[in-house]
Amino acid sequence: MSRRIVGVASSLLFMCVATRWGWAQEARDPFMFGAQEGAQTQAANVLAGVLWDEAHPLAMVAGRELTIGDTIAGWTIAVIRPDAIVIERGRRRETVPTGGAIPSE
């Protein structure tokens, strides 16, 4: 396969995944500055993804790279999996999948 075909295939795969997980956004006018009417905003505490490395996994939440033991919105990250994180507050434990929101309470 040529590099061009592989590049196009990779781009199409990313677009499909982005659309499935809600990462795709409407095109915006590059000549308009600031917030635009109808612009989509991402929830502040959403697990955007996991950078998986068995020794040092990272969770991407609210533009931050978090690791086990870090806190966000009062929750402590207990476990990072390739597709989710496990958070805890006191005796309560919650599993947040990729694309899911960190509970506010």
C-alpha positions as CSV (number, residue, x, y, z in Angstrom):
1,M,0.0,0.0,0.0
2,S,1.3,3.4,-0.7
3,R,1.7,6.0,2.0
4,R,-1.0,8.2,0.5
5,I,-3.6,5.4,0.7
6,V,-2.5,4.5,4.3
7,G,-2.8,8.2,5.2
8,V,-6.3,8.5,3.7
9,A,-7.4,5.3,5.4
10,S,-6.0,6.6,8.8
11,S,-7.9,9.9,8.4
12,L,-11.1,8.1,7.6
13,L,-10.8,5.8,10.6
14,F,-10.1,8.8,12.8
15,M,-13.2,10.6,11.5
16,C,-15.4,7.6,12.1
17,V,-14.1,7.2,15.7
18,A,-14.4,11.0,16.3
19,T,-18.0,10.9,15.1
20,R,-18.8,7.9,17.2
21,W,-17.4,9.4,20.4
22,G,-18.7,12.9,19.8
23,W,-15.3,14.5,19.3
24,A,-16.3,15.8,15.8
25,Q,-17.4,19.4,15.8
26,E,-19.1,21.5,13.2
27,A,-16.9,23.5,10.9
28,R,-16.4,27.1,12.1
29,D,-15.7,30.2,10.2
30,P,-11.9,30.8,10.5
31,F,-12.5,34.6,10.1
32,M,-14.7,34.9,13.1
33,F,-13.0,35.4,16.5
34,G,-14.3,34.4,19.9
35,A,-17.3,32.3,20.8
36,Q,-19.8,31.8,18.1
37,E,-23.6,31.3,18.4
38,G,-24.3,27.5,18.4
39,A,-20.7,26.6,19.1
40,Q,-20.3,23.3,20.9
41,T,-18.6,23.2,24.2
42,Q,-17.1,20.1,25.8
43,A,-18.1,19.3,29.4
44,A,-15.3,20.3,31.8
45,N,-14.7,16.9,33.5
46,V,-15.0,14.3,30.7
47,L,-12.5,11.5,30.3
48,A,-11.2,12.4,26.8
49,G,-8.9,9.5,26.5
50,V,-6.3,7.3,28.1
51,L,-2.6,7.3,27.1
52,W,-1.9,3.6,27.8
53,D,1.4,2.4,29.0
54,E,1.4,-0.5,31.4
55,A,4.0,1.1,33.6
56,H,2.8,4.8,33.4
57,P,-0.7,5.2,32.2
58,L,-2.2,8.7,31.9
59,A,-5.8,9.8,31.8
60,M,-6.8,12.9,29.9
61,V,-9.5,14.9,31.8
62,A,-10.3,18.6,31.2
63,G,-7.1,19.1,29.3
64,R,-4.9,17.7,32.1
65,E,-2.8,14.6,32.1
66,L,-3.6,12.7,35.3
67,T,-2.0,9.6,36.8
68,I,-3.0,7.2,39.6
69,G,-3.3,9.1,42.9
70,D,-4.2,12.5,41.2
71,T,-7.5,14.2,42.1
72,I,-10.1,15.8,40.0
73,A,-13.4,17.3,41.2
74,G,-12.9,15.8,44.6
75,W,-12.3,12.3,43.2
76,T,-9.0,10.3,43.4
77,I,-7.9,8.2,40.4
78,A,-7.5,4.7,41.7
79,V,-7.1,2.7,38.5
80,I,-6.4,3.6,34.9
81,R,-7.4,1.0,32.3
82,P,-7.0,1.2,28.5
83,D,-10.7,2.1,28.1
84,A,-11.8,3.6,31.4
85,I,-10.7,4.9,34.8
86,V,-11.8,4.0,38.3
87,I,-12.2,6.9,40.7
88,E,-13.0,6.9,44.4
89,R,-14.1,9.3,47.0
90,G,-14.3,7.9,50.6
91,R,-15.8,4.4,50.2
92,R,-17.5,5.2,46.9
93,R,-16.0,3.9,43.7
94,E,-17.1,4.7,40.1
95,T,-15.9,3.5,36.7
96,V,-15.8,6.3,34.1
97,P,-15.5,5.0,30.5
98,T,-13.7,7.0,27.8
99,G,-16.1,9.8,26.8
100,G,-17.9,9.6,30.2
101,A,-18.2,12.5,32.7
102,I,-16.7,12.5,36.1
103,P,-19.6,12.6,38.6
104,S,-20.1,16.0,40.2
105,E,-21.2,14.7,43.6
